[in-house]
């Protein structure tokens, strides 16, 4: 009985350590990139601007911009420059 209890406690402890390690191995940048991909996937073909992503994800433009650059280099997202209603050029990001 005691050895079974110790074995269960050890297994629970190892499970907790593995879960903690898995959470720490995913960096903030990786998590942000995953969140960006989900947002852009939901936006569909219309895409989203950096400002829209910043507001939706509650992140700074710098962090979102850096993540978009990395995602673009890996071929997961692309940007399209279009004219807005007011005539200004707007960069819209979409999933590839």
N, C-alpha and C positions, 0 to 999 in steps of 0.2 A: 504493500500500500504506500509506504513512504517513498519507495523508489519510483513508483508510478507518478506520485505527486511531484517529485523532483523533476522527472522527465517532462511532465506537462509544463511546469514552471519554466524549465530551460527552453522548451519549444516556444512558449509565449514570449520569453525574453528575446530569443533569436528572431522571431517574427517582427517584434517591435524594432529591433536594431535594423533589420532589412528594410522595413518601411521607412525609417528615419533616413537611412542611406539613400534610398530611391528618391525621396523628396529633396534631399540636399544636392543630389547629382544633377537635377534639372535646375539650371540657373535662371535667374530672373529674366535674362534676355531670351532664353529658350521659351519660357512660359509666355512672355510678351509676343514672341513670334507666332506661337500657337494661337494666342488670342486674336492676333491680327488676321491670321489665315481664316479663323472661324468667322470673324466679322465680315471679311471680304467675301467669303463664301456665301454668307446670308445676303449680302448686297447684290450678288449676281452680276450681270453684265454691266449694270450702271456704275458699279464701283463706288469708291469713297475717296474723298480728299483727305489729306493729312489732318486737316482741322477736324473733320468728321470723326476720324479714328481717334484723335486725341480726346475729344469730348466723350465718345462712346466708351473708350477704355480708361479714361481718367489718367492719362499719361502725358508727359511733356512732349513737345514737338521734336525735341532732340532725340529722345528715346525711340519714339515712333519712326522718325526719319532714319536713324541708324539701323533699326530692325528691318525697315522696308528696303534699305540698301542691301543688307545681307540676303534678304529673301529674293530680291531682284537678281543678285549675282548667282544665286542657286537656281534660278529659273522658275521660282514658284509664284512670283507676282510680276506684273508689268504695269508701267504707267502710260497713260494716254493724255496728251495735252489737247484740250478742247476749249472752245470759246463759251464763256458763261453768257447769261442773258444780258448782262451789262456790258458785254464786249471784251471783258478781261479774259486772259488765258488762265485756265484752271488745269492743274495736274490731278488726274483721277487714277486711282490704283485699283487693279482687278486681279483676281486669281487667274493663273494661266492654266 
